[in-house]
Amino acid sequence: MFRRSSGMLFHISSLPGNFGIGSFGKQARDFADLLSNMGFSVWQVLPFGPADEFNSPYKCYSAFAGNPYFIDLEILADKNLLTSEELQENMRVDSPYLVDFSWLAKTRIDVLKKAFSRIDNNYIGKIKEFEKKNLHWLPDYALFMALKKRYNALVWQEWEDAEIRLYKEKAIELMKKELTDDILFWEFIQYEFFSQWFELKKYVNSLGIGIIGDMPIYVSDDSADVWSRGELFLLDKQGKQKKVAGVPPDYFSADGQLWGNPLYNWARMKKDDYLWWVKRIEQSLEIFDAVRIDHFRGFSSYWSVDAKSDTAKEGRWEKGPGMKLFNIVKRTFGNAPIIAEDLGDIDQEVRDFLWKTGFPGMNVMHFGFLGGENSSHLPHNYIQNSVSYTGTHDNNTTLGFLCEANDYIRDFALKYCRFNRSNSWSDGGFYSDSVRAVITTLWQSSSNLAIIPMQDLCGYGNDTKMNTPGVAKGNWAFRVTNDVLSSIDKEWISQLNKTYARDNKFLLIK
């Protein structure tokens, strides 16, 4: 699917900037320039959805909507929707290495409301055109967010009006009339989000860089999708979950991971040829050049846990839709540029399913060092049709991994990567010899696409991890500054891309 190339895993939120979080503004364009200068041709991001109270992009209020925090305030000012004084008021420069989620939660929607108050009829017309193109999700999402404000941010299952809570048509139509202005505000946010994103994507693509997006397989229980399309999920008559998603005990957690997302009613979805999924994939392929689907094995079989269970250990495997869904995807989108996240508890049935789809799977070097010489995650076992990483957003950084590994695993990893033992393996930073040895080994592999997180290019330790699976708080906050980006050894990574023929411009092989 991909020609031989390389990329970086770096979320929008981690970009530099003066407003508490990375955005779609100038800093994103500057970063794209940097990628191009270093010989990268892929920028991989995390999911774009409006995150929950724990700021997880994998548990959002919508499977289709975008995160309001990524809207660039300076672009709004250029449109005369914000004043220079309001920009100054919303600057947050005292924590440049972390996303200031608590401050954003208190301030960002208010400043977007100020921008909204200044739109004219011409702008409203553009929003309405945007709405027409997105009728399958936008009106329900905008109403859902307006209702969350009305009901003091409670999860929708706790809304006091049963007719609204259970999405009864007459009650919903009355509420749409009552909350017209609030609904338009939330549609304004989505219009601005996608308008800014497509302008940024156009620029990034002009540099020969493709963008890989990320799609969580599940949606949040507290989401517009589950509230408005409850028949597509395993819910009881009161909208409560019967079964929830997770994974059995694994490398990350001895009790497994109890994600808590509602499971799909695959039998119901089959009746309309999985239309909801087709629409979701269609949107992802429009806003990204390729998309990684998280927990892809869940389409083959998924871990089902009773909603009342305390841990994921008590679950069991259930059959997913398999090729019944993806035959429709292939008929609709052809050779769709989809990456299958096939990590975790993988059996032969899942391997056969992935082979039938033809999608590239994933390799993670850190897992290879844990699995011994025969591990499929070691670079000498990689196939060309794959996407390979030192680690992902769920892994430790490479330096952190080496520091926390036992002596046997660390020695194996360093020997495998031909690390010069006269140097100190524990030295971090932009010129870390041990991290460079790992990256170089990945670049030498036959995998068509090799990707590293920003943290590894910087040689950072475990204090910069993006996420610790199974832990709700303290994640997703990693950021860099302009000084960090200017300190990267660009010549080293550029030469590495040239040496191992990974300096090609982005091009999907049909």
N, C-alpha and C positions, 0 to 999 in steps of 0.2 A: 504493500500500500504506500509506504513512504520510501523515497529515495534515501541513500545514505546521507545522514545529516545529524545535527545535534541541536539541543535546545536547553532552555532553563525553565525550571519550575519556580514561579514567583508570582504571588497573588497581587491583585490590584491594591488591596489594603496595605501591603508592605512597602509601597512606593514612598519616596520622600514627599514632603509638602508641609505647608504651614497651617493646615486646618484639621489636624488630629488624626488623619487617615489618608492613605493614598486615594487618588481619584483619576478620572479620565482626562485630566488637563495636560498642561505642558510637560509635567514631570514624566508622564506616561510616554509621551513622544520622545523625550530625551532618552528614556530607558530603551525604547525601540532602536534609536540611533546607536546606543551603546551595544546592544545585541548584534546589530548588523556589523559594527566595527570589529567585534570579536569573532565574527565568522559563524555565529549562531543563525539558524533559520527557523527556529520554533520557539514560541513563547507559550508555555503552559500555565494556565490559571486554575484557581479553585472555583467552585460553583458561585454563580452570580446572584443567587436569591437573597431576599430580605431575611437576614438571620434572626434567630430566636434570642431569648434573653441571655443565653450563654454564648451568643455571638458565633454559633457554629454555622458555617455555610452549608452543612449537610443536614440541617434541620430548619427549614424555612417556612415562612407564611404562605408561600406559593411555589409551585413547580415551574411557573412561567415568568413571574415578575422579577424585577431587578432590585438590587440593594440601593436605597436612596442615598446612603452615605458615599457612594462612588460618584455621584453627580458633582462635577467640579464647580465650585462657587465662583471662581473667576470667570468662567464661561458665562454664567448667569449674569455677572456684572457687565460683561461685554454686550449682552443683550439688553442692558439697561433694566434688568429685573432686580438687581441689588446695587446698593451704593458703595462707594469706597469706605465709608464709615462702617457699614455693616460687614464688609469684608474684614476690616480691622478688628471689629468686635468678635468675630468668629475665628480669629487666629489662635492657634494652640501650639506653641513652639517649645514648651518646657519639658516635653517628653518625646523627643524625636525618634527614639528607638522602640517605642511601643505605640500601638493604636490606643487612643484614649476613649474606650468604649463608653464608660460611664458619663463622660462629658458630652459625647456625641448624642447619647440617649436623651440628655436633658436639653440640648440646644439645636440639633440639626433640623428636626421637623419644623421648629418655629421659624428658622431662617428661610426654609423652603416655602413656608406659608407667606412670608413677606414677599418672596419672589412671585408666588402665585397671585397675590393681590394686585400685581401690576401687569398682568397679561391682558391683551386686548382681544377684540372679536376675531381678528385674523389668527391669533395664536389659538384661540378656542376652536376655530375651524380646523386647524391642524390636529388638535387633540381628538376631535370628533372623527377625522379621517383615520387616525391611528386606531381609534376604538373600533371602527368598522372592520379593520383588518385583523383585529384580535378579539372578536366577539366571543370566542370559545373560552376565554379566561379573564379578560380585563374587567368587564362590568362586575362580575362576581367578586373578583379580588378587590376592586375599589370599594364596593359595598361592604365587604368583609372588614376591611381596615377602618372604614367609617364606623361600623358597628363596634369594633373593638374599642374605639374611643368612647362611644356612647355607653358601653358596658364596663368602663374603667379598666380596660386591658385584660379582662378575664378571658380565660380560654373559652371557646365558643360553647363547649358542653355545659358551662355554668351560666350562660346567659339566661336571664330570668323569664323572658318571653318564649314560651315553648313553640309558638308558631314560627318565630324567627329562628330559634335554635334548630328546629327540624326542617327549616327551609321550605315552608309551606307557601305556595305560589302567591296567594292573595296577600298574605302578610308581607312577603318580599316586595311585591309591586308597590304597596303603600309606603314601605320604608324607602324605596328608591326615590319616590317623590318627596318624602320628608327630608332626605339627606342629599338632595341634588348637589348642593355646593360642595359638601365634603367629598362626595364621589368624584366630582370634577377635579378636586385637588389631588386625589390619589391617582387619577388618570394623568394629570399634569406631570406628576413625578415620574410615572412610567414613560410618558412621551419624552420627557427630557432625558431620562436615563438612556433609552435606546437611541435617541438622536445623537447624544454625545458619544455613545459607544460606537455607532456605525461610522461616525467621522474619524474616531481614533483608529478603528479597524482598517479603514481605507488607507490611512497613512502607514500603518504598520505593514500592511500587505504591499504597499508601494516600495518598500525596502526589501522585498523578497522574503519576508518573514510571515509564516503562518501561525495562527493562534489555535491552540488546542484547549477546548473548554472541558468542563467536568460536570457530569450529571449524576447526582445521587440516585440510586435505584428507588429509594423510598422517599415519601414526603412526610412532613410533620403532621402529627395528629391535630395540632392546632394550626390548621391551614385552610385557606379558601377552597382548596381542592376537596378535602375531606368533608368540609361543611356543606359545600354546594353540590357535590357529586358523591354523596354517601353510599349510593348503590354500588359504586366501584370498589368499595373497601369492605372488609369483614367487620361490620358493626352490628350492634343489636338495634332494636327499634327506637331506643333513646339516644342513639348516636355514640354509644360507648363501645370501645374496642373489645372484641372477643379474643383475638390473638394479636400478638405483637412480634415485631422483627428483632433479630439479633444474630449472633453467631455463637457456636459452641466454644468451650475452652480452647485457647490457642496461645500462640507466642506472646500476645499482648496481655492476656488475662486468664487466670486459672479458673475463674467462674464463668468464662465466656463474656460476651458483651451484650447486655440487655438494652438495645437501642430504643425500644418503646414505640417505634413507628408502626402505624396500622398496616396490616397486610392487605394485599390486593384480592379482590373477588375475581379471580381469573376466569371462572365460569361465566360471570356476567360480562366481563370484558370481551370474551370470545364472541358474544352475540352480535356485536357491531364491528367485528374484525379489529378489535383492540384500537379503536379510533383515538382514545385518549392518549395512548402511547404513540401512535403515529403522529399526532399533532405535537406531542412533546419532542419527539425526535426531529420532526420537521423544523421546529423553531430552533433547536440546538444547531442543526446543520446550516441554518440561515445566519445565526449570530457568530458562529465559529467556523473555522476551516476544517476542523475535525473535532470529535468529542470522545472523551473517555467516559464510559459508563461504569460507575462504581459498583462493586459487589456483583459483577456480571454473572457469577455462578447462581445467583438467586433466580435467574430465568430458567435454569435447569432444575434445581431443587433449592428450597429455602428453609431456613431454620425458623420453626414456628413455636412460639412460647405462649402459654396461657397468660392472659393479661393480668392475672392475679399473682403470678409467680414473682419471687424475689430476685432470682438470678436466671441467667440464660441456660444454666446447666439442665434445667428441667424441660427443655424443648425437644423437638423432633423434626426430622427432615420431611418436607412435603414437596410434591411434584410441582414444578413451574410450567409455564406455557411452552418452553423450549422453541423448537423450530416453527411451531404453529404461528408464533408472533413474528419471528425473524424471516420467515418466508414472505410474509406480507411486507415487512420492512424492505426486503430486497426487491420485491416487485414494485414498490413505491419509489424507492430512492436509488435503485441500482446498487453499484458497489459503494455503499455508504462508507465514508471515512470514520469508522467507529473503532475505538480501542477498547478492548475488553479487560477490565480489571479482574484478573483471574487468580488473585492471591488468596491465601487462607487454606481452608480444608477442601482440597481439590481431589476428586476421585476420577476414575477412568470415564465415567459417564459425562462428567463436566468437560474433560479433555476432548471426548468425541463430539460433544455439542459445540465447543469452540471451533474445532476443525471444520465442522459443517458450515458454520457462519463465515469462515474465512477471515475473520477479524484478527488482527495481531493481539497477542496477549502481552503480559508484562513480566519483567524480570527485575528483581531487587537484589543488588550485590550483598547487602547486609545479611539477607536470609541465606545466601550461598555460603557465607562464612560460618553460619550456624549449622548447616546441613551436611558438611563433609564433602569429600571430593566428587561424589556423584550427584550433588545437588544441581537441579535444573537452573538454579539462580546464580551459578558460577559462570563467568563469561565464556569459558571454553565450550559450554553446552548451549549457548544461545543460537537460535535460528534467525535467519534474516528477517522474516516477517514477525518482528517483535519490537516492543518499545522497552528500553532498559534504563534503569536508574541506579545511582548509588544508594539512595533512599528516597522515600516519598514524604509527603506532609505528615504521615503517621509514624515515621521512623525518627530515631535520634539523628542528629547530624553525624557525619562520618567520624569527625574527631571525637564527638561524644560517645559514639559506638565503640571506638578503639579504647577510650578511657574506661568505659564501664564493662568491657568484655573481660572474661577470665584470661589467664596467661596463655592457655592452650589456643583459644579462639583467636586472640590477638596475634600470637605468633604465626598461626596458620594464615591469617589474613595478610600480614606483612610479608610473609614468605611468598605467598601466591602472587602478590603485587610487586615482587622483586624490589622491595624497599631496601635502600642502602642502610645497613644496620650501623654504620659509623655515625649516622645522624640520630637525633632524638625523635622518636616517633610521637612524643607527646607535645611537640611544639606546634602551636596553632598559628592562625593568622593567614594573611594573603599569600605567604610563601611556604606554607606547611608542606614539608617533604612527604609525610605519610599520607596526607589527604591527596596530594598530587599523584602519588603512586597509585592510589585507588582510582582516581579519575582517569589516569592514563590507561590503566588496565581495562576500564570500561570502554574507553574510546577505541581500543584495539579490537574489540569484539566484532563479531559478524552481524550483530543486531543492527538493523537499518537506522534506527533512531535511538540515540543515547541522550539522556536528560539528567541534569544535576540540579538540585535545589541551590538557590542563591547562597545559603549558609555554607555549602561545601566549597563553592568558588572562593568564599571569604575565609575558609578554614576555621569556622566558628565552632564553639562547643555546645554542650547540651542545654545551656541556658537560652539558646535561640531556637529551640524546637518549636515548630508550628503547632503541634497538637500531641497530646498524650491520650491515646485511645482509652475509653472507659472512664476518663476523668472529665467531669462537666466544666469545671472552672479553670481559669488561668491559661486558656489556649487562644490561638489565632491572632495574637497581638504583635508578632514580630514585624519590625520595620527597619529600614535602613535610611541613612542620610545621604545627601549629595557627596559629602566627604568620603563616605564608605565607597560609593560607586566610583569616585575618582581614584581611589586607592587600589582598586582591583588591578592585578597584573594582566592587562589586556593583551600584551604581546605574547605571554605564555599560552593563554588559552587560544588565541588566534593561530599561533604556530601549531598547537596540538590539533586544531580543526583541519589545518592544511596537511599536516603529516599523515593523518589517518583518513583523509578524503571525506571529511565531514563538513566542509565549508561550502556545500552546495546551497543554492537558494531553495526556498520551499517549493516543492512540487509533489503533488500526489501522483503516484503511479496507478493509473486506472486498471 
